[in-house]
């Protein structure tokens, strides 16, 4: 999990590469927004 250009989260898992979204990114966003 890394921050790409513009602060967007990026993941190297196959799901993210295929869809541009994955459970890893969703989990981090959910945790960050909960605070």
N, C-alpha and C positions, 0 to 999 in steps of 0.2 A: 504494500500500500504506500503510495507516494502522492505528493501534491504536484499536479501538472501545471502547465501555464495557466495563469489567471486564478490559481488557487483551487482548481478542480481536483477532486480525488481521482486517482487512477490505481488500478489493480492489475496484476499480471496473470490472474487466473483466466482460464478459457472462457468462462461465462462473461466476464467483463470485456474481453477482446471481441466476443461475438455480439453481445447486446449493448455494451457500453454501460452496463449496470450489473451489480452482483451483490450477493449477501454480505460480503465483506464491506463494501462501500455503504450499503444500507445500514449495517450495524454501527459503523463509525458515525454516520450522519445522525442516527437515532440517539446515540450516546451524547454527541456534541449538542444536539438541540434540547436534550433533557436538562442540561445544566442551566 
